[in-house]
Amino acid sequence: MSTGPAGWRPSVAEPHDTGGESVCWLPQVCEDCGRLADDEPPTVCAACGASIDVP
Ligand SMILES: [Zn+2]
């Protein structure tokens, strides 16, 4: 029997954050008037009518 490299591990220690809580509200803010959009982007600002797209 051949013993392989048992203690070998690839160095892929990425901190995978699986916390899907509240996302940043910034993409939902109108750039023209600063109003927070009612709907998720892509949408239009209810105040000034500017288009709010997803980044
Ligand atoms: Zn606006």
mmCIF file of the protein (N, C-alpha, C, O) and its ligand, coordinates in Angstrom:
data_MODEL
# 
_entry.id   MODEL 
# 
loop_
_entity.id 
_entity.type 
_entity.pdbx_number_of_molecules 
1 polymer     1 
2 non-polymer 1 
# 
_entity_poly.entity_id                      1 
_entity_poly.type                           'polypeptide(L)' 
_entity_poly.nstd_linkage                   no 
_entity_poly.nstd_monomer                   no 
_entity_poly.pdbx_seq_one_letter_code       MSTGPAGWRPSVAEPHDTGGESVCWLPQVCEDCGRLADDEPPTVCAACGASIDVP 
_entity_poly.pdbx_seq_one_letter_code_can   MSTGPAGWRPSVAEPHDTGGESVCWLPQVCEDCGRLADDEPPTVCAACGASIDVP 
_entity_poly.pdbx_strand_id                 A 
# 
loop_
_entity_poly_seq.entity_id 
_entity_poly_seq.num 
_entity_poly_seq.mon_id 
_entity_poly_seq.hetero 
1 1  MET n 
1 2  SER n 
1 3  THR n 
1 4  GLY n 
1 5  PRO n 
1 6  ALA n 
1 7  GLY n 
1 8  TRP n 
1 9  ARG n 
1 10 PRO n 
1 11 SER n 
1 12 VAL n 
1 13 ALA n 
1 14 GLU n 
1 15 PRO n 
1 16 HIS n 
1 17 ASP n 
1 18 THR n 
1 19 GLY n 
1 20 GLY n 
1 21 GLU n 
1 22 SER n 
1 23 VAL n 
1 24 CYS n 
1 25 TRP n 
1 26 LEU n 
1 27 PRO n 
1 28 GLN n 
1 29 VAL n 
1 30 CYS n 
1 31 GLU n 
1 32 ASP n 
1 33 CYS n 
1 34 GLY n 
1 35 ARG n 
1 36 LEU n 
1 37 ALA n 
1 38 ASP n 
1 39 ASP n 
1 40 GLU n 
1 41 PRO n 
1 42 PRO n 
1 43 THR n 
1 44 VAL n 
1 45 CYS n 
1 46 ALA n 
1 47 ALA n 
1 48 CYS n 
1 49 GLY n 
1 50 ALA n 
1 51 SER n 
1 52 ILE n 
1 53 ASP n 
1 54 VAL n 
1 55 PRO n 
# 
loop_
_struct_asym.id 
_struct_asym.entity_id 
A 1 
B 2 
# 
loop_
_chem_comp.id 
_chem_comp.type 
_chem_comp.mon_nstd_flag 
ALA 'L-peptide linking' y 
ARG 'L-peptide linking' y 
ASP 'L-peptide linking' y 
CYS 'L-peptide linking' y 
GLN 'L-peptide linking' y 
GLU 'L-peptide linking' y 
GLY 'peptide linking'   y 
HIS 'L-peptide linking' y 
ILE 'L-peptide linking' y 
LEU 'L-peptide linking' y 
MET 'L-peptide linking' y 
PRO 'L-peptide linking' y 
SER 'L-peptide linking' y 
THR 'L-peptide linking' y 
TRP 'L-peptide linking' y 
VAL 'L-peptide linking' y 
ZN  non-polymer         . 
# 
_pdbx_entity_nonpoly.entity_id   2 
_pdbx_entity_nonpoly.name        ? 
_pdbx_entity_nonpoly.comp_id     ZN 
# 
_pdbx_nonpoly_scheme.asym_id         B 
_pdbx_nonpoly_scheme.entity_id       2 
_pdbx_nonpoly_scheme.mon_id          ZN 
_pdbx_nonpoly_scheme.ndb_seq_num     1 
_pdbx_nonpoly_scheme.pdb_seq_num     101 
_pdbx_nonpoly_scheme.auth_seq_num    101 
_pdbx_nonpoly_scheme.pdb_mon_id      ZN 
_pdbx_nonpoly_scheme.auth_mon_id     ZN 
_pdbx_nonpoly_scheme.pdb_strand_id   A 
_pdbx_nonpoly_scheme.pdb_ins_code    . 
# 
loop_
_atom_site.group_PDB 
_atom_site.id 
_atom_site.type_symbol 
_atom_site.label_atom_id 
_atom_site.label_alt_id 
_atom_site.label_comp_id 
_atom_site.label_asym_id 
_atom_site.label_entity_id 
_atom_site.label_seq_id 
_atom_site.pdbx_PDB_ins_code 
_atom_site.Cartn_x 
_atom_site.Cartn_y 
_atom_site.Cartn_z 
_atom_site.occupancy 
_atom_site.B_iso_or_equiv 
_atom_site.pdbx_formal_charge 
_atom_site.auth_seq_id 
_atom_site.auth_comp_id 
_atom_site.auth_asym_id 
_atom_site.auth_atom_id 
_atom_site.pdbx_PDB_model_num 
ATOM   1   N  N  . MET A 1 1  ? 0.832   -1.199 0.000   1.00 0.00 ? 1   MET A N  1 
ATOM   2   C  CA . MET A 1 1  ? 0.000   0.000  0.000   1.00 0.00 ? 1   MET A CA 1 
ATOM   3   C  C  . MET A 1 1  ? 0.872   1.258  0.000   1.00 0.00 ? 1   MET A C  1 
ATOM   4   O  O  . MET A 1 1  ? 1.884   1.351  0.696   1.00 0.00 ? 1   MET A O  1 
ATOM   5   N  N  . SER A 1 2  ? 0.449   2.176  -0.779  1.00 0.00 ? 2   SER A N  1 
ATOM   6   C  CA . SER A 1 2  ? 1.208   3.420  -0.836  1.00 0.00 ? 2   SER A CA 1 
ATOM   7   C  C  . SER A 1 2  ? 0.503   4.515  -0.036  1.00 0.00 ? 2   SER A C  1 
ATOM   8   O  O  . SER A 1 2  ? -0.702  4.732  -0.165  1.00 0.00 ? 2   SER A O  1 
ATOM   9   N  N  . THR A 1 3  ? 1.250   5.157  0.746   1.00 0.00 ? 3   THR A N  1 
ATOM   10  C  CA . THR A 1 3  ? 0.662   6.247  1.542   1.00 0.00 ? 3   THR A CA 1 
ATOM   11  C  C  . THR A 1 3  ? 0.867   7.575  0.836   1.00 0.00 ? 3   THR A C  1 
ATOM   12  O  O  . THR A 1 3  ? 1.998   8.035  0.683   1.00 0.00 ? 3   THR A O  1 
ATOM   13  N  N  . GLY A 1 4  ? -0.201  8.176  0.414   1.00 0.00 ? 4   GLY A N  1 
ATOM   14  C  CA . GLY A 1 4  ? -0.121  9.462  -0.277  1.00 0.00 ? 4   GLY A CA 1 
ATOM   15  C  C  . GLY A 1 4  ? 0.074   10.590 0.707   1.00 0.00 ? 4   GLY A C  1 
ATOM   16  O  O  . GLY A 1 4  ? 0.160   10.383 1.917   1.00 0.00 ? 4   GLY A O  1 
ATOM   17  N  N  . PRO A 1 5  ? 0.140   11.775 0.164   1.00 0.00 ? 5   PRO A N  1 
ATOM   18  C  CA . PRO A 1 5  ? 0.281   12.963 1.026   1.00 0.00 ? 5   PRO A CA 1 
ATOM   19  C  C  . PRO A 1 5  ? -1.009  13.245 1.788   1.00 0.00 ? 5   PRO A C  1 
ATOM   20  O  O  . PRO A 1 5  ? -1.876  13.989 1.329   1.00 0.00 ? 5   PRO A O  1 
ATOM   21  N  N  . ALA A 1 6  ? -1.106  12.650 2.925   1.00 0.00 ? 6   ALA A N  1 
ATOM   22  C  CA . ALA A 1 6  ? -2.360  12.746 3.679   1.00 0.00 ? 6   ALA A CA 1 
ATOM   23  C  C  . ALA A 1 6  ? -2.565  14.140 4.263   1.00 0.00 ? 6   ALA A C  1 
ATOM   24  O  O  . ALA A 1 6  ? -3.692  14.615 4.402   1.00 0.00 ? 6   ALA A O  1 
ATOM   25  N  N  . GLY A 1 7  ? -1.472  14.770 4.594   1.00 0.00 ? 7   GLY A N  1 
ATOM   26  C  CA . GLY A 1 7  ? -1.609  16.066 5.251   1.00 0.00 ? 7   GLY A CA 1 
ATOM   27  C  C  . GLY A 1 7  ? -1.640  17.222 4.264   1.00 0.00 ? 7   GLY A C  1 
ATOM   28  O  O  . GLY A 1 7  ? -1.608  18.387 4.662   1.00 0.00 ? 7   GLY A O  1 
ATOM   29  N  N  . TRP A 1 8  ? -1.703  16.896 2.961   1.00 0.00 ? 8   TRP A N  1 
ATOM   30  C  CA . TRP A 1 8  ? -1.656  17.974 1.969   1.00 0.00 ? 8   TRP A CA 1 
ATOM   31  C  C  . TRP A 1 8  ? -3.034  18.572 1.760   1.00 0.00 ? 8   TRP A C  1 
ATOM   32  O  O  . TRP A 1 8  ? -4.019  17.854 1.583   1.00 0.00 ? 8   TRP A O  1 
ATOM   33  N  N  . ARG A 1 9  ? -3.090  19.880 1.783   1.00 0.00 ? 9   ARG A N  1 
ATOM   34  C  CA . ARG A 1 9  ? -4.357  20.563 1.516   1.00 0.00 ? 9   ARG A CA 1 
ATOM   35  C  C  . ARG A 1 9  ? -4.092  21.776 0.635   1.00 0.00 ? 9   ARG A C  1 
ATOM   36  O  O  . ARG A 1 9  ? -3.120  22.499 0.852   1.00 0.00 ? 9   ARG A O  1 
ATOM   37  N  N  . PRO A 1 10 ? -4.922  21.996 -0.328  1.00 0.00 ? 10  PRO A N  1 
ATOM   38  C  CA . PRO A 1 10 ? -4.768  23.202 -1.153  1.00 0.00 ? 10  PRO A CA 1 
ATOM   39  C  C  . PRO A 1 10 ? -5.048  24.463 -0.341  1.00 0.00 ? 10  PRO A C  1 
ATOM   40  O  O  . PRO A 1 10 ? -5.926  24.488 0.521   1.00 0.00 ? 10  PRO A O  1 
ATOM   41  N  N  . SER A 1 11 ? -4.295  25.485 -0.632  1.00 0.00 ? 11  SER A N  1 
ATOM   42  C  CA . SER A 1 11 ? -4.434  26.710 0.152   1.00 0.00 ? 11  SER A CA 1 
ATOM   43  C  C  . SER A 1 11 ? -5.564  27.579 -0.386  1.00 0.00 ? 11  SER A C  1 
ATOM   44  O  O  . SER A 1 11 ? -5.342  28.658 -0.936  1.00 0.00 ? 11  SER A O  1 
ATOM   45  N  N  . VAL A 1 12 ? -6.764  27.082 -0.213  1.00 0.00 ? 12  VAL A N  1 
ATOM   46  C  CA . VAL A 1 12 ? -7.923  27.858 -0.636  1.00 0.00 ? 12  VAL A CA 1 
ATOM   47  C  C  . VAL A 1 12 ? -8.778  28.176 0.587   1.00 0.00 ? 12  VAL A C  1 
ATOM   48  O  O  . VAL A 1 12 ? -9.934  27.768 0.698   1.00 0.00 ? 12  VAL A O  1 
ATOM   49  N  N  . ALA A 1 13 ? -8.175  28.900 1.473   1.00 0.00 ? 13  ALA A N  1 
ATOM   50  C  CA . ALA A 1 13 ? -8.873  29.234 2.713   1.00 0.00 ? 13  ALA A CA 1 
ATOM   51  C  C  . ALA A 1 13 ? -9.592  30.569 2.550   1.00 0.00 ? 13  ALA A C  1 
ATOM   52  O  O  . ALA A 1 13 ? -9.230  31.573 3.164   1.00 0.00 ? 13  ALA A O  1 
ATOM   53  N  N  . GLU A 1 14 ? -10.605 30.550 1.715   1.00 0.00 ? 14  GLU A N  1 
ATOM   54  C  CA . GLU A 1 14 ? -11.362 31.777 1.524   1.00 0.00 ? 14  GLU A CA 1 
ATOM   55  C  C  . GLU A 1 14 ? -12.505 31.849 2.530   1.00 0.00 ? 14  GLU A C  1 
ATOM   56  O  O  . GLU A 1 14 ? -13.271 30.898 2.685   1.00 0.00 ? 14  GLU A O  1 
ATOM   57  N  N  . PRO A 1 15 ? -12.607 32.961 3.194   1.00 0.00 ? 15  PRO A N  1 
ATOM   58  C  CA . PRO A 1 15 ? -13.712 33.139 4.143   1.00 0.00 ? 15  PRO A CA 1 
ATOM   59  C  C  . PRO A 1 15 ? -15.034 33.309 3.406   1.00 0.00 ? 15  PRO A C  1 
ATOM   60  O  O  . PRO A 1 15 ? -15.397 34.404 2.977   1.00 0.00 ? 15  PRO A O  1 
ATOM   61  N  N  . HIS A 1 16 ? -15.729 32.206 3.274   1.00 0.00 ? 16  HIS A N  1 
ATOM   62  C  CA . HIS A 1 16 ? -16.994 32.255 2.538   1.00 0.00 ? 16  HIS A CA 1 
ATOM   63  C  C  . HIS A 1 16 ? -18.109 32.719 3.467   1.00 0.00 ? 16  HIS A C  1 
ATOM   64  O  O  . HIS A 1 16 ? -18.587 31.974 4.323   1.00 0.00 ? 16  HIS A O  1 
ATOM   65  N  N  . ASP A 1 17 ? -18.497 33.936 3.275   1.00 0.00 ? 17  ASP A N  1 
ATOM   66  C  CA . ASP A 1 17 ? -19.536 34.486 4.135   1.00 0.00 ? 17  ASP A CA 1 
ATOM   67  C  C  . ASP A 1 17 ? -20.905 34.116 3.585   1.00 0.00 ? 17  ASP A C  1 
ATOM   68  O  O  . ASP A 1 17 ? -21.282 34.538 2.492   1.00 0.00 ? 17  ASP A O  1 
ATOM   69  N  N  . THR A 1 18 ? -21.627 33.341 4.336   1.00 0.00 ? 18  THR A N  1 
ATOM   70  C  CA . THR A 1 18 ? -22.930 32.892 3.862   1.00 0.00 ? 18  THR A CA 1 
ATOM   71  C  C  . THR A 1 18 ? -24.062 33.629 4.572   1.00 0.00 ? 18  THR A C  1 
ATOM   72  O  O  . THR A 1 18 ? -25.208 33.181 4.587   1.00 0.00 ? 18  THR A O  1 
ATOM   73  N  N  . GLY A 1 19 ? -23.712 34.763 5.155   1.00 0.00 ? 19  GLY A N  1 
ATOM   74  C  CA . GLY A 1 19 ? -24.746 35.512 5.853   1.00 0.00 ? 19  GLY A CA 1 
ATOM   75  C  C  . GLY A 1 19 ? -25.530 36.382 4.894   1.00 0.00 ? 19  GLY A C  1 
ATOM   76  O  O  . GLY A 1 19 ? -25.074 37.460 4.513   1.00 0.00 ? 19  GLY A O  1 
ATOM   77  N  N  . GLY A 1 20 ? -26.693 35.928 4.505   1.00 0.00 ? 20  GLY A N  1 
ATOM   78  C  CA . GLY A 1 20 ? -27.482 36.684 3.531   1.00 0.00 ? 20  GLY A CA 1 
ATOM   79  C  C  . GLY A 1 20 ? -28.469 37.603 4.211   1.00 0.00 ? 20  GLY A C  1 
ATOM   80  O  O  . GLY A 1 20 ? -29.681 37.470 4.041   1.00 0.00 ? 20  GLY A O  1 
ATOM   81  N  N  . GLU A 1 21 ? -27.948 38.526 4.976   1.00 0.00 ? 21  GLU A N  1 
ATOM   82  C  CA . GLU A 1 21 ? -28.852 39.442 5.661   1.00 0.00 ? 21  GLU A CA 1 
ATOM   83  C  C  . GLU A 1 21 ? -29.142 40.645 4.782   1.00 0.00 ? 21  GLU A C  1 
ATOM   84  O  O  . GLU A 1 21 ? -29.121 40.542 3.556   1.00 0.00 ? 21  GLU A O  1 
ATOM   85  N  N  . SER A 1 22 ? -29.406 41.764 5.393   1.00 0.00 ? 22  SER A N  1 
ATOM   86  C  CA . SER A 1 22 ? -29.754 42.954 4.639   1.00 0.00 ? 22  SER A CA 1 
ATOM   87  C  C  . SER A 1 22 ? -28.572 43.428 3.792   1.00 0.00 ? 22  SER A C  1 
ATOM   88  O  O  . SER A 1 22 ? -27.445 43.541 4.275   1.00 0.00 ? 22  SER A O  1 
ATOM   89  N  N  . VAL A 1 23 ? -28.852 43.694 2.551   1.00 0.00 ? 23  VAL A N  1 
ATOM   90  C  CA . VAL A 1 23 ? -27.819 44.169 1.656   1.00 0.00 ? 23  VAL A CA 1 
ATOM   91  C  C  . VAL A 1 23 ? -27.713 45.680 1.774   1.00 0.00 ? 23  VAL A C  1 
ATOM   92  O  O  . VAL A 1 23 ? -28.552 46.332 2.396   1.00 0.00 ? 23  VAL A O  1 
ATOM   93  N  N  . CYS A 1 24 ? -26.691 46.210 1.180   1.00 0.00 ? 24  CYS A N  1 
ATOM   94  C  CA . CYS A 1 24 ? -26.515 47.654 1.222   1.00 0.00 ? 24  CYS A CA 1 
ATOM   95  C  C  . CYS A 1 24 ? -27.635 48.347 0.451   1.00 0.00 ? 24  CYS A C  1 
ATOM   96  O  O  . CYS A 1 24 ? -28.055 47.885 -0.610  1.00 0.00 ? 24  CYS A O  1 
ATOM   97  N  N  . TRP A 1 25 ? -28.098 49.433 0.989   1.00 0.00 ? 25  TRP A N  1 
ATOM   98  C  CA . TRP A 1 25 ? -29.221 50.124 0.365   1.00 0.00 ? 25  TRP A CA 1 
ATOM   99  C  C  . TRP A 1 25 ? -28.765 51.079 -0.728  1.00 0.00 ? 25  TRP A C  1 
ATOM   100 O  O  . TRP A 1 25 ? -29.579 51.684 -1.426  1.00 0.00 ? 25  TRP A O  1 
ATOM   101 N  N  . LEU A 1 26 ? -27.467 51.202 -0.860  1.00 0.00 ? 26  LEU A N  1 
ATOM   102 C  CA . LEU A 1 26 ? -26.940 52.230 -1.743  1.00 0.00 ? 26  LEU A CA 1 
ATOM   103 C  C  . LEU A 1 26 ? -27.414 52.138 -3.195  1.00 0.00 ? 26  LEU A C  1 
ATOM   104 O  O  . LEU A 1 26 ? -27.734 53.175 -3.775  1.00 0.00 ? 26  LEU A O  1 
ATOM   105 N  N  . PRO A 1 27 ? -27.477 50.961 -3.810  1.00 0.00 ? 27  PRO A N  1 
ATOM   106 C  CA . PRO A 1 27 ? -27.933 50.894 -5.200  1.00 0.00 ? 27  PRO A CA 1 
ATOM   107 C  C  . PRO A 1 27 ? -29.377 51.326 -5.358  1.00 0.00 ? 27  PRO A C  1 
ATOM   108 O  O  . PRO A 1 27 ? -29.834 51.571 -6.475  1.00 0.00 ? 27  PRO A O  1 
ATOM   109 N  N  . GLN A 1 28 ? -30.092 51.421 -4.267  1.00 0.00 ? 28  GLN A N  1 
ATOM   110 C  CA . GLN A 1 28 ? -31.503 51.754 -4.371  1.00 0.00 ? 28  GLN A CA 1 
ATOM   111 C  C  . GLN A 1 28 ? -31.762 53.239 -4.182  1.00 0.00 ? 28  GLN A C  1 
ATOM   112 O  O  . GLN A 1 28 ? -32.895 53.708 -4.292  1.00 0.00 ? 28  GLN A O  1 
ATOM   113 N  N  . VAL A 1 29 ? -30.706 53.960 -3.899  1.00 0.00 ? 29  VAL A N  1 
ATOM   114 C  CA . VAL A 1 29 ? -30.870 55.392 -3.680  1.00 0.00 ? 29  VAL A CA 1 
ATOM   115 C  C  . VAL A 1 29 ? -30.738 56.135 -5.001  1.00 0.00 ? 29  VAL A C  1 
ATOM   116 O  O  . VAL A 1 29 ? -29.820 55.881 -5.781  1.00 0.00 ? 29  VAL A O  1 
ATOM   117 N  N  . CYS A 1 30 ? -31.655 57.045 -5.238  1.00 0.00 ? 30  CYS A N  1 
ATOM   118 C  CA . CYS A 1 30 ? -31.600 57.843 -6.463  1.00 0.00 ? 30  CYS A CA 1 
ATOM   119 C  C  . CYS A 1 30 ? -30.390 58.764 -6.431  1.00 0.00 ? 30  CYS A C  1 
ATOM   120 O  O  . CYS A 1 30 ? -30.114 59.430 -5.433  1.00 0.00 ? 30  CYS A O  1 
ATOM   121 N  N  . GLU A 1 31 ? -29.683 58.783 -7.542  1.00 0.00 ? 31  GLU A N  1 
ATOM   122 C  CA . GLU A 1 31 ? -28.490 59.622 -7.595  1.00 0.00 ? 31  GLU A CA 1 
ATOM   123 C  C  . GLU A 1 31 ? -28.842 61.093 -7.804  1.00 0.00 ? 31  GLU A C  1 
ATOM   124 O  O  . GLU A 1 31 ? -28.036 61.981 -7.525  1.00 0.00 ? 31  GLU A O  1 
ATOM   125 N  N  . ASP A 1 32 ? -30.031 61.333 -8.288  1.00 0.00 ? 32  ASP A N  1 
ATOM   126 C  CA . ASP A 1 32 ? -30.405 62.708 -8.586  1.00 0.00 ? 32  ASP A CA 1 
ATOM   127 C  C  . ASP A 1 32 ? -30.919 63.435 -7.351  1.00 0.00 ? 32  ASP A C  1 
ATOM   128 O  O  . ASP A 1 32 ? -30.492 64.553 -7.063  1.00 0.00 ? 32  ASP A O  1 
ATOM   129 N  N  . CYS A 1 33 ? -31.816 62.816 -6.634  1.00 0.00 ? 33  CYS A N  1 
ATOM   130 C  CA . CYS A 1 33 ? -32.422 63.507 -5.504  1.00 0.00 ? 33  CYS A CA 1 
ATOM   131 C  C  . CYS A 1 33 ? -32.114 62.836 -4.175  1.00 0.00 ? 33  CYS A C  1 
ATOM   132 O  O  . CYS A 1 33 ? -32.397 63.394 -3.116  1.00 0.00 ? 33  CYS A O  1 
ATOM   133 N  N  . GLY A 1 34 ? -31.546 61.661 -4.224  1.00 0.00 ? 34  GLY A N  1 
ATOM   134 C  CA . GLY A 1 34 ? -31.157 60.992 -2.990  1.00 0.00 ? 34  GLY A CA 1 
ATOM   135 C  C  . GLY A 1 34 ? -32.298 60.262 -2.311  1.00 0.00 ? 34  GLY A C  1 
ATOM   136 O  O  . GLY A 1 34 ? -32.179 59.818 -1.169  1.00 0.00 ? 34  GLY A O  1 
ATOM   137 N  N  . ARG A 1 35 ? -33.404 60.143 -3.026  1.00 0.00 ? 35  ARG A N  1 
ATOM   138 C  CA . ARG A 1 35 ? -34.549 59.469 -2.433  1.00 0.00 ? 35  ARG A CA 1 
ATOM   139 C  C  . ARG A 1 35 ? -34.354 57.958 -2.509  1.00 0.00 ? 35  ARG A C  1 
ATOM   140 O  O  . ARG A 1 35 ? -33.764 57.441 -3.458  1.00 0.00 ? 35  ARG A O  1 
ATOM   141 N  N  . LEU A 1 36 ? -34.849 57.274 -1.513  1.00 0.00 ? 36  LEU A N  1 
ATOM   142 C  CA . LEU A 1 36 ? -34.761 55.824 -1.516  1.00 0.00 ? 36  LEU A CA 1 
ATOM   143 C  C  . LEU A 1 36 ? -35.914 55.250 -2.322  1.00 0.00 ? 36  LEU A C  1 
ATOM   144 O  O  . LEU A 1 36 ? -37.084 55.519 -2.052  1.00 0.00 ? 36  LEU A O  1 
ATOM   145 N  N  . ALA A 1 37 ? -35.556 54.456 -3.314  1.00 0.00 ? 37  ALA A N  1 
ATOM   146 C  CA . ALA A 1 37 ? -36.575 53.915 -4.193  1.00 0.00 ? 37  ALA A CA 1 
ATOM   147 C  C  . ALA A 1 37 ? -37.468 52.923 -3.452  1.00 0.00 ? 37  ALA A C  1 
ATOM   148 O  O  . ALA A 1 37 ? -37.028 52.233 -2.532  1.00 0.00 ? 37  ALA A O  1 
ATOM   149 N  N  . ASP A 1 38 ? -38.704 52.871 -3.865  1.00 0.00 ? 38  ASP A N  1 
ATOM   150 C  CA . ASP A 1 38 ? -39.646 51.966 -3.211  1.00 0.00 ? 38  ASP A CA 1 
ATOM   151 C  C  . ASP A 1 38 ? -39.418 50.524 -3.642  1.00 0.00 ? 38  ASP A C  1 
ATOM   152 O  O  . ASP A 1 38 ? -39.567 49.592 -2.851  1.00 0.00 ? 38  ASP A O  1 
ATOM   153 N  N  . ASP A 1 39 ? -39.058 50.359 -4.897  1.00 0.00 ? 39  ASP A N  1 
ATOM   154 C  CA . ASP A 1 39 ? -38.857 49.021 -5.427  1.00 0.00 ? 39  ASP A CA 1 
ATOM   155 C  C  . ASP A 1 39 ? -37.380 48.735 -5.613  1.00 0.00 ? 39  ASP A C  1 
ATOM   156 O  O  . ASP A 1 39 ? -36.538 49.632 -5.571  1.00 0.00 ? 39  ASP A O  1 
ATOM   157 N  N  . GLU A 1 40 ? -37.093 47.480 -5.816  1.00 0.00 ? 40  GLU A N  1 
ATOM   158 C  CA . GLU A 1 40 ? -35.707 47.107 -6.072  1.00 0.00 ? 40  GLU A CA 1 
ATOM   159 C  C  . GLU A 1 40 ? -35.335 47.485 -7.499  1.00 0.00 ? 40  GLU A C  1 
ATOM   160 O  O  . GLU A 1 40 ? -36.164 47.394 -8.404  1.00 0.00 ? 40  GLU A O  1 
ATOM   161 N  N  . PRO A 1 41 ? -34.098 47.907 -7.699  1.00 0.00 ? 41  PRO A N  1 
ATOM   162 C  CA . PRO A 1 41 ? -33.641 48.235 -9.037  1.00 0.00 ? 41  PRO A CA 1 
ATOM   163 C  C  . PRO A 1 41 ? -33.609 47.003 -9.925  1.00 0.00 ? 41  PRO A C  1 
ATOM   164 O  O  . PRO A 1 41 ? -33.399 45.901 -9.416  1.00 0.00 ? 41  PRO A O  1 
ATOM   165 N  N  . PRO A 1 42 ? -33.809 47.141 -11.234 1.00 0.00 ? 42  PRO A N  1 
ATOM   166 C  CA . PRO A 1 42 ? -33.990 48.414 -11.930 1.00 0.00 ? 42  PRO A CA 1 
ATOM   167 C  C  . PRO A 1 42 ? -35.394 48.969 -11.771 1.00 0.00 ? 42  PRO A C  1 
ATOM   168 O  O  . PRO A 1 42 ? -36.387 48.259 -11.929 1.00 0.00 ? 42  PRO A O  1 
ATOM   169 N  N  . THR A 1 43 ? -35.451 50.246 -11.456 1.00 0.00 ? 43  THR A N  1 
ATOM   170 C  CA . THR A 1 43 ? -36.727 50.905 -11.294 1.00 0.00 ? 43  THR A CA 1 
ATOM   171 C  C  . THR A 1 43 ? -36.540 52.393 -11.586 1.00 0.00 ? 43  THR A C  1 
ATOM   172 O  O  . THR A 1 43 ? -35.467 52.828 -12.002 1.00 0.00 ? 43  THR A O  1 
ATOM   173 N  N  . VAL A 1 44 ? -37.577 53.143 -11.365 1.00 0.00 ? 44  VAL A N  1 
ATOM   174 C  CA . VAL A 1 44 ? -37.452 54.584 -11.552 1.00 0.00 ? 44  VAL A CA 1 
ATOM   175 C  C  . VAL A 1 44 ? -37.775 55.283 -10.246 1.00 0.00 ? 44  VAL A C  1 
ATOM   176 O  O  . VAL A 1 44 ? -38.584 54.807 -9.450  1.00 0.00 ? 44  VAL A O  1 
ATOM   177 N  N  . CYS A 1 45 ? -37.135 56.411 -10.041 1.00 0.00 ? 45  CYS A N  1 
ATOM   178 C  CA . CYS A 1 45 ? -37.372 57.166 -8.817  1.00 0.00 ? 45  CYS A CA 1 
ATOM   179 C  C  . CYS A 1 45 ? -38.776 57.730 -8.828  1.00 0.00 ? 45  CYS A C  1 
ATOM   180 O  O  . CYS A 1 45 ? -39.227 58.303 -9.819  1.00 0.00 ? 45  CYS A O  1 
ATOM   181 N  N  . ALA A 1 46 ? -39.455 57.558 -7.716  1.00 0.00 ? 46  ALA A N  1 
ATOM   182 C  CA . ALA A 1 46 ? -40.836 58.033 -7.634  1.00 0.00 ? 46  ALA A CA 1 
ATOM   183 C  C  . ALA A 1 46 ? -40.906 59.539 -7.466  1.00 0.00 ? 46  ALA A C  1 
ATOM   184 O  O  . ALA A 1 46 ? -41.954 60.149 -7.678  1.00 0.00 ? 46  ALA A O  1 
ATOM   185 N  N  . ALA A 1 47 ? -39.800 60.126 -7.090  1.00 0.00 ? 47  ALA A N  1 
ATOM   186 C  CA . ALA A 1 47 ? -39.795 61.563 -6.844  1.00 0.00 ? 47  ALA A CA 1 
ATOM   187 C  C  . ALA A 1 47 ? -39.442 62.354 -8.102  1.00 0.00 ? 47  ALA A C  1 
ATOM   188 O  O  . ALA A 1 47 ? -40.165 63.272 -8.490  1.00 0.00 ? 47  ALA A O  1 
ATOM   189 N  N  . CYS A 1 48 ? -38.318 61.988 -8.739  1.00 0.00 ? 48  CYS A N  1 
ATOM   190 C  CA . CYS A 1 48 ? -37.863 62.774 -9.875  1.00 0.00 ? 48  CYS A CA 1 
ATOM   191 C  C  . CYS A 1 48 ? -37.926 61.993 -11.194 1.00 0.00 ? 48  CYS A C  1 
ATOM   192 O  O  . CYS A 1 48 ? -37.753 62.569 -12.268 1.00 0.00 ? 48  CYS A O  1 
ATOM   193 N  N  . GLY A 1 49 ? -38.170 60.704 -11.107 1.00 0.00 ? 49  GLY A N  1 
ATOM   194 C  CA . GLY A 1 49 ? -38.344 59.921 -12.316 1.00 0.00 ? 49  GLY A CA 1 
ATOM   195 C  C  . GLY A 1 49 ? -37.057 59.435 -12.938 1.00 0.00 ? 49  GLY A C  1 
ATOM   196 O  O  . GLY A 1 49 ? -37.055 58.920 -14.055 1.00 0.00 ? 49  GLY A O  1 
ATOM   197 N  N  . ALA A 1 50 ? -35.964 59.596 -12.222 1.00 0.00 ? 50  ALA A N  1 
ATOM   198 C  CA . ALA A 1 50 ? -34.685 59.138 -12.753 1.00 0.00 ? 50  ALA A CA 1 
ATOM   199 C  C  . ALA A 1 50 ? -34.622 57.607 -12.683 1.00 0.00 ? 50  ALA A C  1 
ATOM   200 O  O  . ALA A 1 50 ? -35.163 56.983 -11.770 1.00 0.00 ? 50  ALA A O  1 
ATOM   201 N  N  . SER A 1 51 ? -33.958 57.040 -13.653 1.00 0.00 ? 51  SER A N  1 
ATOM   202 C  CA . SER A 1 51 ? -33.870 55.596 -13.702 1.00 0.00 ? 51  SER A CA 1 
ATOM   203 C  C  . SER A 1 51 ? -32.800 55.086 -12.726 1.00 0.00 ? 51  SER A C  1 
ATOM   204 O  O  . SER A 1 51 ? -31.676 55.588 -12.691 1.00 0.00 ? 51  SER A O  1 
ATOM   205 N  N  . ILE A 1 52 ? -33.173 54.100 -11.956 1.00 0.00 ? 52  ILE A N  1 
ATOM   206 C  CA . ILE A 1 52 ? -32.234 53.501 -11.008 1.00 0.00 ? 52  ILE A CA 1 
ATOM   207 C  C  . ILE A 1 52 ? -31.960 52.082 -11.466 1.00 0.00 ? 52  ILE A C  1 
ATOM   208 O  O  . ILE A 1 52 ? -32.813 51.201 -11.356 1.00 0.00 ? 52  ILE A O  1 
ATOM   209 N  N  . ASP A 1 53 ? -30.762 51.876 -11.978 1.00 0.00 ? 53  ASP A N  1 
ATOM   210 C  CA . ASP A 1 53 ? -30.413 50.571 -12.496 1.00 0.00 ? 53  ASP A CA 1 
ATOM   211 C  C  . ASP A 1 53 ? -29.546 49.809 -11.512 1.00 0.00 ? 53  ASP A C  1 
ATOM   212 O  O  . ASP A 1 53 ? -28.954 50.378 -10.594 1.00 0.00 ? 53  ASP A O  1 
ATOM   213 N  N  . VAL A 1 54 ? -29.490 48.519 -11.729 1.00 0.00 ? 54  VAL A N  1 
ATOM   214 C  CA . VAL A 1 54 ? -28.601 47.715 -10.905 1.00 0.00 ? 54  VAL A CA 1 
ATOM   215 C  C  . VAL A 1 54 ? -27.161 47.936 -11.358 1.00 0.00 ? 54  VAL A C  1 
ATOM   216 O  O  . VAL A 1 54 ? -26.903 48.026 -12.559 1.00 0.00 ? 54  VAL A O  1 
ATOM   217 N  N  . PRO A 1 55 ? -26.239 48.023 -10.439 1.00 0.00 ? 55  PRO A N  1 
ATOM   218 C  CA . PRO A 1 55 ? -24.844 48.259 -10.790 1.00 0.00 ? 55  PRO A CA 1 
ATOM   219 C  C  . PRO A 1 55 ? -24.232 47.073 -11.527 1.00 0.00 ? 55  PRO A C  1 
ATOM   220 O  O  . PRO A 1 55 ? -23.057 47.114 -11.894 1.00 0.00 ? 55  PRO A O  1 
HETATM 221 ZN ZN . ZN  B 2 .  ? -34.859 60.891 -7.676  1.00 0.00 2 101 ZN  A ZN 1 
# 
